[in-house]
């Protein structure tokens, strides 16, 4: 790190800290002291106070007592930890001007001389233009570069949906060692806005496309035609009146637990302020493993049969032969690996999509 931050040490215990040129704040992994690398953050950071580890385990034990045959007992606990995830909440409002040509397909029928109905599909091009919006949404952005783990996305989505109480850092009574679990902040508010705006516009573009297709189809249907589908053949989308507001960074707790019984490992991710399960995984069953094994044998057999009937003297036949053999080897390897490794099955999740707010 030749940025001048190399060798940065904890202000409390002088331990070396994992700091890069982008780091804004980091918790000391030894003493838990919060180190503000860029002073402009001081007074802005907010925290969501977590439940105690004991309370989280108690709630998990109670809520899943009958769901998985008492797997989540203290005697089965193999690993338990807390992570503090820094996030921004970016509120974005915008409109999109659209201009499109949509090819709409509809069914056309006629009676034959034998008095039978004969039908076919025709299409017509429809020009659609207008303004979509304004629309508003809140996008959570993790204040850590490169973090896209599903459990963290689920955590930020749950924070948006539930809105737990947060408080300023300088008003909170933080226990010693709390910040040891903090994922370092290395995304500033301007970068958070840029990330959120890109995500917002990508999502709204898809919403506009669906809206345009519905509008074009309804126009054709109003002419008494039976619409069967449509596709956009030409589209220009222009975002206008884009407004974005970003919150102060908020430190949000996430608990992670691993339980083990005779069937294997169970992983659970929970919202740290409520103990609510966000993501839960369980070992694959014997039936699931058997299905992988059977599907591998079946697919490999079909590909092997295809290779056996292919003429290798024909250039195209040789290409098919090589491709079938290669694919058979890959399918065999992939399905065998799935059948023998401790594959996990997600049995419960909280969607990470933020709820849409009215404009």
C-alpha positions as CSV (number, residue, x, y, z in Angstrom):
1,X,0.0,0.0,0.0
2,X,2.0,2.9,-1.3
3,X,-0.8,5.4,-0.6
4,X,0.7,6.8,2.6
5,X,-1.7,4.6,4.7
6,X,0.7,1.7,4.9
7,X,1.5,0.7,8.4
8,X,-1.6,2.4,9.9
9,X,-2.0,1.3,13.5
10,X,-4.9,1.1,16.0
11,X,-5.2,4.3,18.0
12,X,-6.0,2.2,21.1
13,X,-3.6,-0.8,21.1
14,X,-1.2,0.1,18.2
15,X,-2.0,-3.2,16.4
16,X,-1.5,-3.1,12.6
17,X,-4.8,-2.6,10.7
18,X,-6.0,-3.9,7.3
19,X,-6.2,-0.5,5.7
20,X,-6.2,0.4,2.0
21,X,-6.3,3.7,0.2
22,X,-10.1,3.5,0.0
23,X,-10.7,2.6,3.7
24,X,-12.9,5.1,5.6
25,X,-13.2,3.3,8.9
26,X,-12.1,-0.1,10.3
27,X,-12.5,-2.0,13.5
28,X,-9.4,-3.3,15.2
29,X,-9.4,-7.1,15.0
30,X,-7.6,-7.3,18.3
31,X,-9.2,-4.8,20.8
32,X,-12.3,-3.9,18.9
33,X,-11.6,-0.1,18.7
34,X,-13.3,1.8,15.9
35,X,-10.6,3.6,13.9
36,X,-11.8,6.5,11.7
37,X,-9.3,6.8,8.9
38,X,-11.1,9.7,7.2
39,X,-12.2,12.2,9.9
40,X,-15.2,13.4,7.8
41,X,-17.0,10.3,8.9
42,X,-16.9,11.2,12.6
43,X,-20.3,12.1,13.9
44,X,-22.0,10.6,10.8
45,X,-21.8,6.8,11.4
46,X,-25.0,5.3,12.8
47,X,-25.5,1.9,14.4
48,X,-28.2,-0.7,14.8
49,X,-27.7,-2.2,18.2
50,X,-27.7,-6.0,18.1
51,X,-29.4,-8.6,20.3
52,X,-27.1,-10.6,22.5
53,X,-25.7,-13.9,21.2
54,X,-27.7,-15.7,23.9
55,X,-31.0,-14.0,22.9
56,X,-30.4,-14.8,19.2
57,X,-29.7,-18.5,19.9
58,X,-32.8,-18.6,22.1
59,X,-35.1,-17.2,19.4
60,X,-33.6,-19.5,16.8
61,X,-34.1,-22.5,19.0
62,X,-37.8,-21.5,19.7
63,X,-38.7,-20.6,16.1
64,X,-37.4,-23.8,14.6
65,X,-38.2,-26.3,17.3
66,X,-40.5,-28.4,15.2
67,X,-39.2,-27.4,11.7
68,X,-36.0,-29.5,11.5
69,X,-36.4,-31.9,14.4
70,X,-34.7,-29.8,17.0
71,X,-31.5,-29.5,15.0
72,X,-30.9,-26.0,16.4
73,X,-29.9,-27.0,19.9
74,X,-26.9,-25.7,21.8
75,X,-25.4,-29.2,21.8
76,X,-25.3,-29.1,18.0
77,X,-23.8,-25.7,17.7
78,X,-20.5,-25.9,15.7
79,X,-19.9,-22.2,14.9
80,X,-21.4,-18.9,15.9
81,X,-20.3,-15.3,15.0
82,X,-21.5,-11.8,14.4
83,X,-20.5,-9.5,11.5
84,X,-21.2,-5.8,11.4
85,X,-22.1,-4.8,7.9
86,X,-21.9,-1.1,7.0
87,X,-24.5,0.1,4.5
88,X,-26.0,3.2,2.9
89,X,-29.6,3.6,2.0
90,X,-30.0,5.6,-1.3
91,X,-33.4,7.0,-2.2
92,X,-33.7,7.6,-5.9
93,X,-36.5,9.3,-7.9
94,X,-36.5,9.6,-11.7
95,X,-38.6,9.5,-14.9
96,X,-37.8,7.8,-18.1
97,X,-38.7,9.1,-21.6
98,X,-39.3,6.1,-23.9
99,X,-39.7,5.8,-27.7
100,X,-40.2,2.3,-29.0
101,X,-41.4,0.1,-31.9
102,X,-43.1,-3.1,-30.7
103,X,-43.9,-6.1,-32.9
104,X,-47.2,-7.5,-31.6
105,X,-48.2,-11.0,-32.6
106,X,-51.9,-11.9,-32.9
107,X,-54.0,-14.9,-34.0
108,X,-56.0,-14.7,-37.2
109,X,-58.6,-17.3,-38.2
110,X,-60.9,-18.1,-41.0
111,X,-63.4,-20.8,-42.0
112,X,-62.5,-23.2,-44.8
113,X,-64.9,-24.6,-47.3
114,X,-65.2,-27.7,-45.2
115,X,-66.4,-25.4,-42.4
116,X,-63.3,-26.0,-40.3
117,X,-61.4,-23.2,-38.5
118,X,-58.0,-22.5,-39.8
119,X,-55.7,-20.2,-37.7
120,X,-52.3,-18.6,-38.0
121,X,-50.1,-16.0,-36.4
122,X,-49.6,-12.5,-37.9
123,X,-47.8,-9.5,-36.6
124,X,-48.1,-5.7,-36.7
125,X,-45.6,-3.0,-35.6
126,X,-46.8,-0.5,-33.0
127,X,-45.1,2.8,-32.2
128,X,-45.2,3.6,-28.5
129,X,-43.7,6.7,-26.8
130,X,-44.2,8.7,-23.6
131,X,-42.9,9.3,-20.1
132,X,-42.7,6.6,-17.5
133,X,-42.8,7.8,-13.9
134,X,-41.7,9.5,-11.8
135,X,-40.8,6.4,-9.9
136,X,-39.1,6.1,-6.5
137,X,-37.2,3.4,-4.8
138,X,-34.7,2.9,-2.0
139,X,-31.6,0.9,-2.8
140,X,-29.3,-0.5,-0.1
141,X,-25.6,-0.3,-0.9
142,X,-23.0,-2.2,1.1
143,X,-20.2,0.1,2.1
144,X,-17.6,-2.5,1.2
145,X,-16.2,-3.1,-2.2
146,X,-16.7,-6.5,-3.8
147,X,-19.3,-7.8,-1.3
148,X,-22.2,-9.5,-3.1
149,X,-22.9,-12.5,-0.8
150,X,-26.6,-13.4,-0.8
151,X,-26.9,-13.3,3.0
152,X,-25.7,-9.7,3.1
153,X,-28.0,-8.7,0.3
154,X,-30.8,-10.4,2.2
155,X,-29.8,-8.4,5.3
156,X,-29.9,-5.1,3.6
157,X,-33.3,-5.9,2.0
158,X,-34.7,-6.9,5.5
159,X,-33.3,-3.6,6.9
160,X,-35.2,-1.6,4.2
161,X,-38.4,-3.6,4.9
162,X,-38.3,-3.5,8.7
163,X,-36.5,-0.3,9.5
164,X,-35.0,-1.1,12.8
165,X,-34.0,1.7,15.1
166,X,-30.6,3.1,14.5
167,X,-28.7,5.8,16.4
168,X,-25.7,8.1,16.0
169,X,-22.4,6.7,17.0
170,X,-21.7,9.5,19.4
171,X,-25.0,8.8,21.3
172,X,-24.6,5.1,21.6
173,X,-23.1,3.2,24.5
174,X,-21.0,0.6,22.6
175,X,-19.6,-2.4,24.5
176,X,-15.9,-3.0,24.3
177,X,-14.9,-5.1,21.3
178,X,-18.1,-4.3,19.3
179,X,-16.3,-3.0,16.3
180,X,-14.0,-6.0,16.0
181,X,-16.6,-7.6,13.7
182,X,-16.9,-4.6,11.4
183,X,-16.4,-5.0,7.7
184,X,-14.2,-2.1,6.8
185,X,-15.9,0.9,5.2
186,X,-14.3,1.6,1.9
187,X,-17.1,3.1,-0.2
188,X,-18.0,6.7,0.3
189,X,-21.4,8.3,-0.1
190,X,-20.7,9.6,-3.7
191,X,-19.7,6.1,-4.8
192,X,-22.8,4.6,-3.1
193,X,-25.0,7.0,-5.0
194,X,-23.4,6.0,-8.3
195,X,-23.8,2.3,-7.6
196,X,-27.4,2.8,-6.5
197,X,-28.4,4.9,-9.5
198,X,-27.0,2.3,-11.9
199,X,-28.9,-0.5,-10.1
200,X,-32.1,1.6,-10.0
201,X,-32.0,2.5,-13.7
202,X,-31.2,-1.2,-14.7
203,X,-34.3,-2.3,-12.8
204,X,-36.5,0.5,-14.1
205,X,-35.4,-0.2,-17.7
206,X,-36.9,-3.7,-17.3
207,X,-40.1,-2.3,-15.8
208,X,-40.4,0.2,-18.7
209,X,-39.9,-2.6,-21.3
210,X,-42.7,-4.6,-19.7
211,X,-44.9,-1.5,-19.6
212,X,-44.2,-0.7,-23.3
213,X,-45.1,-4.2,-24.4
214,X,-48.3,-4.2,-22.4
215,X,-49.3,-0.8,-23.9
216,X,-48.6,-2.0,-27.4
217,X,-50.5,-5.3,-26.9
218,X,-53.5,-3.4,-25.4
219,X,-53.7,-1.2,-28.5
220,X,-53.8,-4.2,-30.8
221,X,-56.4,-6.0,-28.5
222,X,-58.6,-3.0,-28.6
223,X,-59.0,-3.6,-32.4
224,X,-60.6,-7.0,-31.6
225,X,-57.5,-9.1,-32.2
226,X,-56.4,-12.0,-30.1
227,X,-52.9,-11.1,-29.0
228,X,-50.4,-13.9,-28.4
229,X,-47.2,-12.0,-27.5
230,X,-44.9,-9.2,-28.5
231,X,-41.2,-8.2,-28.7
232,X,-39.5,-4.8,-28.7
233,X,-37.6,-4.3,-32.0
234,X,-36.3,-0.7,-31.4
235,X,-36.1,1.2,-28.1
236,X,-34.6,4.5,-26.9
237,X,-34.8,5.2,-23.1
238,X,-33.7,8.5,-21.6
239,X,-33.7,9.0,-17.8
240,X,-34.6,12.5,-16.7
241,X,-35.1,14.4,-13.5
242,X,-32.9,12.0,-11.6
243,X,-32.7,12.8,-7.9
244,X,-30.8,10.8,-5.3
245,X,-30.4,11.2,-1.5
246,X,-28.1,9.0,0.6
247,X,-28.2,8.2,4.3
248,X,-25.3,8.3,6.6
249,X,-23.5,5.0,6.8
250,X,-25.3,2.5,9.1
251,X,-23.6,-0.4,10.9
252,X,-26.0,-3.3,10.7
253,X,-25.4,-6.6,12.6
254,X,-25.6,-10.0,11.0
255,X,-25.4,-13.3,12.9
256,X,-24.1,-16.5,11.4
257,X,-24.5,-20.0,12.9
258,X,-23.5,-23.5,11.9
259,X,-25.1,-26.6,13.5
260,X,-24.1,-30.2,13.0
261,X,-26.0,-33.4,13.5
262,X,-25.8,-36.9,11.9
263,X,-27.1,-35.6,8.6
264,X,-24.5,-32.9,8.2
265,X,-24.1,-29.2,8.5
266,X,-26.9,-26.6,8.7
267,X,-26.1,-22.9,8.1
268,X,-28.3,-20.1,9.3
269,X,-28.0,-16.3,8.7
270,X,-30.0,-14.0,11.0
271,X,-30.8,-10.3,11.3
272,X,-28.8,-9.2,14.3
273,X,-31.4,-6.8,15.7
274,X,-34.4,-9.3,15.6
275,X,-33.0,-12.8,15.3
276,X,-35.1,-13.3,12.2
277,X,-33.8,-16.0,9.8
278,X,-32.7,-14.5,6.5
279,X,-31.1,-17.6,4.9
280,X,-31.2,-21.2,6.1
281,X,-29.4,-24.1,4.4
282,X,-29.6,-27.8,5.1
283,X,-27.7,-30.9,3.8
284,X,-28.9,-32.5,0.7
285,X,-31.1,-35.6,1.3
286,X,-30.3,-39.1,0.0
287,X,-33.1,-38.6,-2.5
288,X,-31.5,-35.4,-3.9
289,X,-28.1,-37.2,-4.2
290,X,-29.8,-40.1,-5.9
291,X,-31.5,-37.9,-8.4
292,X,-28.1,-36.3,-9.3
293,X,-26.5,-39.7,-9.7
294,X,-29.4,-41.0,-11.8
295,X,-29.6,-37.9,-14.0
296,X,-25.8,-38.1,-14.6
297,X,-26.0,-41.7,-15.7
298,X,-29.0,-41.0,-18.0
299,X,-27.5,-37.9,-19.6
300,X,-24.1,-39.6,-20.1
301,X,-25.8,-42.6,-21.7
302,X,-27.8,-40.5,-24.1
303,X,-24.7,-38.5,-25.1
304,X,-22.7,-41.8,-25.5
305,X,-25.5,-43.2,-27.8
306,X,-25.4,-40.0,-29.9
307,X,-21.6,-40.3,-30.2
308,X,-22.0,-44.0,-31.2
309,X,-24.3,-43.3,-34.2
310,X,-22.3,-40.4,-35.5
311,X,-20.3,-40.8,-38.7
312,X,-16.7,-39.7,-37.8
313,X,-15.8,-39.5,-41.5
314,X,-18.3,-36.6,-42.0
315,X,-16.8,-33.2,-41.0
316,X,-20.0,-32.3,-39.2
317,X,-20.3,-35.8,-37.7
318,X,-16.8,-35.5,-36.3
319,X,-17.6,-32.2,-34.7
320,X,-20.8,-33.7,-33.1
321,X,-18.8,-36.8,-32.0
322,X,-16.1,-34.7,-30.2
323,X,-18.7,-32.4,-28.7
324,X,-20.9,-35.3,-27.4
325,X,-17.9,-37.0,-25.8
326,X,-16.7,-33.8,-24.2
327,X,-20.1,-33.0,-22.9
328,X,-20.6,-36.5,-21.6
329,X,-17.3,-36.3,-19.6
330,X,-18.3,-32.9,-18.1
331,X,-21.9,-34.1,-17.2
332,X,-20.5,-37.2,-15.6
333,X,-18.0,-35.2,-13.5
334,X,-20.5,-32.5,-12.5
335,X,-23.3,-34.8,-11.4
336,X,-21.0,-37.2,-9.6
337,X,-19.5,-34.3,-7.7
338,X,-23.0,-33.1,-6.8
339,X,-23.9,-36.6,-5.7
340,X,-21.0,-37.2,-3.3
341,X,-20.2,-33.7,-1.9
342,X,-22.1,-32.3,1.1
343,X,-24.4,-30.2,-1.2
344,X,-26.5,-27.6,0.6
345,X,-30.1,-26.9,-0.1
346,X,-31.6,-23.4,0.6
347,X,-34.8,-24.0,2.5
348,X,-35.6,-20.5,3.6
349,X,-34.7,-17.0,2.3
350,X,-35.7,-13.4,2.7
351,X,-35.8,-11.7,-0.7
352,X,-33.3,-8.9,-1.1
353,X,-35.4,-6.7,-3.3
354,X,-36.2,-3.4,-1.7
355,X,-40.0,-2.5,-1.5
356,X,-41.1,0.1,-4.0
357,X,-42.1,3.4,-2.5
358,X,-44.9,5.5,-4.1
359,X,-43.6,8.4,-6.2
